Amino acid sequence: MRIIELLGKQHNRDSFDCGNEALNKFLKQTARQHIQKGVSRTFVLIDTEQSEIIIGFFTLTLCEVRIDKFPAKFFKKYPSQVPGVKLARLAVDKAYQRQGIGEVLMIEAMQRALIVADNAGGIGLFVDAKDDNAKAYYSRYGFVSLADASLELFLPLSVIQGML
């Protein structure tokens, strides 16, 4: 059975390879430190039969975004900065790619963003796409570009609630 849990010492970070060195390096060298320092939370998808193997992961953190980055249709009469949840990273090991794992991780990230917003406030889920291919991937879920930054994307909570 596959489950998603917080990254811990028991997980084998060294064997993870998603094909992107920056994401691999973050998981191997930085993710646990950020958890310990309260900077972000990295969650891993594992199979309970081989619980040390990381199938994929995502990282969430909090963020604040200037309201002038949003298209006017989204928000009127908001403060100059608004809170949200940021999907800082999402990756799937090469051995598991093209099997729908990314979508499983994305849905879990959306559910957790709703929980954070319900408990602390927030207007949506944000992500910085690394390139146009990543932007196209996120756009399939309803993410829209922020003004003057086509790779900075936003998914309103109302869209997440409607999807889930």
GUMI-194757 format. One record per residue (C-alpha): residue number from 1; x, y, z. Coordinates in pm, 1 decimal, always signed. Example, Ala and Ser with C-alpha at 12.3 -4.5 7.8 and 13.67 -1.06 7.14 Angstrom:
2
@k=1; u=+1230.0; v=-450.0; w=+780.0
@k=2; u=+1367.0; v=-106.0; w=+714.0
//
This chain:
164
@k=1; u=+0.0; v=+0.0; w=+0.0
@k=2; u=+126.5; v=+347.7; w=-84.9
@k=3; u=+111.9; v=+629.0; w=+169.2
@k=4; u=+234.6; v=+987.2; w=+198.1
@k=5; u=+426.5; v=+1085.0; w=+509.9
@k=6; u=+667.5; v=+1348.0; w=+634.6
@k=7; u=+1026.6; v=+1288.7; w=+521.9
@k=8; u=+1226.9; v=+1119.4; w=+797.8
@k=9; u=+1564.1; v=+960.9; w=+870.1
@k=10; u=+1431.1; v=+620.6; w=+769.8
@k=11; u=+1385.9; v=+725.6; w=+406.1
@k=12; u=+1668.1; v=+655.6; w=+160.2
@k=13; u=+1724.1; v=+995.6; w=+3.4
@k=14; u=+2049.8; v=+891.8; w=-166.0
@k=15; u=+1883.1; v=+649.6; w=-408.2
@k=16; u=+1622.4; v=+902.6; w=-528.6
@k=17; u=+1673.8; v=+1031.7; w=-884.2
@k=18; u=+1406.0; v=+1228.2; w=-1066.0
@k=19; u=+1637.5; v=+1337.6; w=-1347.2
@k=20; u=+1668.7; v=+1693.4; w=-1216.3
@k=21; u=+1987.7; v=+1749.9; w=-1019.0
@k=22; u=+1855.9; v=+2054.5; w=-830.0
@k=23; u=+1554.8; v=+1858.4; w=-701.7
@k=24; u=+1769.0; v=+1555.2; w=-617.4
@k=25; u=+2016.0; v=+1775.3; w=-429.1
@k=26; u=+1739.0; v=+1948.7; w=-234.1
@k=27; u=+1595.8; v=+1616.2; w=-118.2
@k=28; u=+1935.7; v=+1472.3; w=-28.3
@k=29; u=+2095.9; v=+1775.0; w=+137.8
@k=30; u=+1837.3; v=+2032.9; w=+241.1
@k=31; u=+1483.8; v=+1897.1; w=+291.3
@k=32; u=+1534.1; v=+1745.6; w=+638.5
@k=33; u=+1719.3; v=+2055.7; w=+760.8
@k=34; u=+1428.9; v=+2272.3; w=+645.5
@k=35; u=+1184.2; v=+2048.0; w=+831.0
@k=36; u=+1389.9; v=+2073.2; w=+1150.7
@k=37; u=+1420.0; v=+2451.9; w=+1120.7
@k=38; u=+1051.6; v=+2503.9; w=+1037.8
@k=39; u=+1125.4; v=+2647.5; w=+692.2
@k=40; u=+917.3; v=+2398.2; w=+494.3
@k=41; u=+772.2; v=+2048.9; w=+502.4
@k=42; u=+866.3; v=+1776.1; w=+257.1
@k=43; u=+631.9; v=+1482.2; w=+219.5
@k=44; u=+726.8; v=+1155.7; w=+51.7
@k=45; u=+522.8; v=+888.9; w=-121.4
@k=46; u=+636.4; v=+541.9; w=-21.0
@k=47; u=+518.3; v=+184.1; w=-49.0
@k=48; u=+470.8; v=+28.2; w=+293.6
@k=49; u=+635.2; v=-291.8; w=+161.3
@k=50; u=+961.8; v=-99.5; w=+102.5
@k=51; u=+912.3; v=+205.0; w=+321.6
@k=52; u=+1267.5; v=+337.2; w=+282.2
@k=53; u=+1229.4; v=+389.3; w=-94.9
@k=54; u=+1102.9; v=+733.4; w=-197.8
@k=55; u=+871.7; v=+712.7; w=-499.3
@k=56; u=+813.0; v=+1087.5; w=-513.0
@k=57; u=+800.7; v=+1395.9; w=-295.5
@k=58; u=+661.3; v=+1743.3; w=-265.2
@k=59; u=+754.1; v=+2037.9; w=-46.8
@k=60; u=+515.1; v=+2296.7; w=+94.7
@k=61; u=+592.3; v=+2627.7; w=+258.5
@k=62; u=+405.9; v=+2947.0; w=+337.8
@k=63; u=+430.3; v=+3256.9; w=+122.1
@k=64; u=+306.8; v=+3610.7; w=+79.9
@k=65; u=+238.0; v=+3759.5; w=-261.6
@k=66; u=+182.2; v=+4119.8; w=-362.5
@k=67; u=-177.6; v=+4165.4; w=-475.4
@k=68; u=-67.9; v=+4377.0; w=-774.6
@k=69; u=+66.6; v=+4057.2; w=-932.0
@k=70; u=-286.3; v=+3921.7; w=-973.1
@k=71; u=-520.6; v=+3989.5; w=-1262.4
@k=72; u=-778.6; v=+4243.9; w=-1140.5
@k=73; u=-1064.4; v=+3995.6; w=-1181.8
@k=74; u=-935.4; v=+3783.8; w=-892.9
@k=75; u=-922.8; v=+4018.1; w=-598.9
@k=76; u=-1067.1; v=+4354.8; w=-512.7
@k=77; u=-1030.5; v=+4532.6; w=-180.4
@k=78; u=-754.7; v=+4304.6; w=-52.4
@k=79; u=-450.4; v=+4417.8; w=+146.1
@k=80; u=-133.8; v=+4485.5; w=-51.5
@k=81; u=+4.4; v=+4139.1; w=+31.9
@k=82; u=-191.7; v=+3817.0; w=+66.8
@k=83; u=-95.9; v=+3482.9; w=+226.4
@k=84; u=-89.1; v=+3147.7; w=+55.3
@k=85; u=+72.4; v=+2806.6; w=+45.9
@k=86; u=+360.3; v=+2748.0; w=-192.4
@k=87; u=+426.3; v=+2419.8; w=-365.7
@k=88; u=+801.3; v=+2467.2; w=-357.5
@k=89; u=+897.4; v=+2134.0; w=-515.2
@k=90; u=+739.3; v=+1826.6; w=-667.4
@k=91; u=+931.9; v=+1532.6; w=-812.5
@k=92; u=+891.0; v=+1166.2; w=-899.4
@k=93; u=+1174.2; v=+912.6; w=-916.5
@k=94; u=+1257.0; v=+815.0; w=-1275.3
@k=95; u=+1156.6; v=+453.0; w=-1208.1
@k=96; u=+799.7; v=+569.8; w=-1132.6
@k=97; u=+750.3; v=+851.4; w=-1383.2
@k=98; u=+459.2; v=+848.3; w=-1630.4
@k=99; u=+243.3; v=+642.3; w=-1391.9
@k=100; u=+22.3; v=+917.7; w=-1247.8
@k=101; u=+235.7; v=+965.3; w=-935.2
@k=102; u=+270.7; v=+1339.8; w=-996.6
@k=103; u=-106.5; v=+1376.2; w=-989.6
@k=104; u=-129.1; v=+1183.1; w=-661.2
@k=105; u=+129.6; v=+1419.4; w=-510.7
@k=106; u=-43.4; v=+1726.6; w=-656.5
@k=107; u=-381.8; v=+1628.6; w=-512.2
@k=108; u=-226.0; v=+1570.0; w=-170.5
@k=109; u=-55.0; v=+1910.6; w=-188.2
@k=110; u=-389.4; v=+2071.9; w=-274.5
@k=111; u=-561.9; v=+1899.6; w=+17.1
@k=112; u=-290.9; v=+2015.9; w=+255.8
@k=113; u=-315.7; v=+2372.7; w=+118.7
@k=114; u=-687.6; v=+2368.6; w=+203.4
@k=115; u=-612.3; v=+2252.0; w=+557.5
@k=116; u=-354.8; v=+2528.7; w=+606.2
@k=117; u=-595.7; v=+2791.4; w=+471.4
@k=118; u=-876.2; v=+2663.9; w=+693.8
@k=119; u=-653.6; v=+2694.9; w=+999.4
@k=120; u=-440.0; v=+2999.7; w=+927.0
@k=121; u=-586.6; v=+3179.7; w=+625.7
@k=122; u=-463.4; v=+3193.0; w=+269.6
@k=123; u=-601.6; v=+3249.3; w=-76.2
@k=124; u=-456.5; v=+2962.5; w=-275.7
@k=125; u=-167.2; v=+2745.5; w=-384.5
@k=126; u=+131.9; v=+2903.8; w=-557.3
@k=127; u=+410.7; v=+2747.8; w=-762.1
@k=128; u=+710.1; v=+2875.4; w=-958.0
@k=129; u=+727.6; v=+2663.8; w=-1273.3
@k=130; u=+1084.6; v=+2593.7; w=-1379.8
@k=131; u=+1005.0; v=+2619.8; w=-1752.1
@k=132; u=+721.2; v=+2627.4; w=-2004.7
@k=133; u=+677.2; v=+2248.3; w=-1990.7
@k=134; u=+625.7; v=+2265.1; w=-1614.4
@k=135; u=+390.4; v=+2560.1; w=-1663.9
@k=136; u=+183.3; v=+2352.0; w=-1907.4
@k=137; u=+170.9; v=+2068.6; w=-1651.9
@k=138; u=+44.9; v=+2296.1; w=-1374.1
@k=139; u=-200.4; v=+2468.6; w=-1608.7
@k=140; u=-381.4; v=+2135.2; w=-1651.2
@k=141; u=-485.1; v=+2168.0; w=-1286.8
@k=142; u=-614.6; v=+2522.6; w=-1329.5
@k=143; u=-307.5; v=+2721.9; w=-1225.1
@k=144; u=-294.7; v=+3068.6; w=-1385.8
@k=145; u=+3.7; v=+3297.5; w=-1439.2
@k=146; u=+56.0; v=+3601.0; w=-1222.2
@k=147; u=+106.0; v=+3937.2; w=-1392.7
@k=148; u=+453.5; v=+4010.9; w=-1530.9
@k=149; u=+579.7; v=+3666.1; w=-1429.3
@k=150; u=+446.2; v=+3395.6; w=-1657.7
@k=151; u=+619.2; v=+3115.9; w=-1464.5
@k=152; u=+475.0; v=+3226.9; w=-1127.7
@k=153; u=+145.8; v=+3041.7; w=-1104.5
@k=154; u=-155.4; v=+3056.1; w=-875.5
@k=155; u=-445.0; v=+2819.2; w=-805.3
@k=156; u=-732.4; v=+2980.1; w=-608.1
@k=157; u=-873.0; v=+2788.3; w=-312.1
@k=158; u=-1217.0; v=+2795.4; w=-473.9
@k=159; u=-1079.8; v=+2599.5; w=-771.0
@k=160; u=-914.7; v=+2346.0; w=-538.9
@k=161; u=-1239.4; v=+2303.0; w=-343.9
@k=162; u=-1427.7; v=+2248.3; w=-667.0
@k=163; u=-1180.8; v=+1986.2; w=-788.6
@k=164; u=-1164.4; v=+1793.3; w=-463.9
//
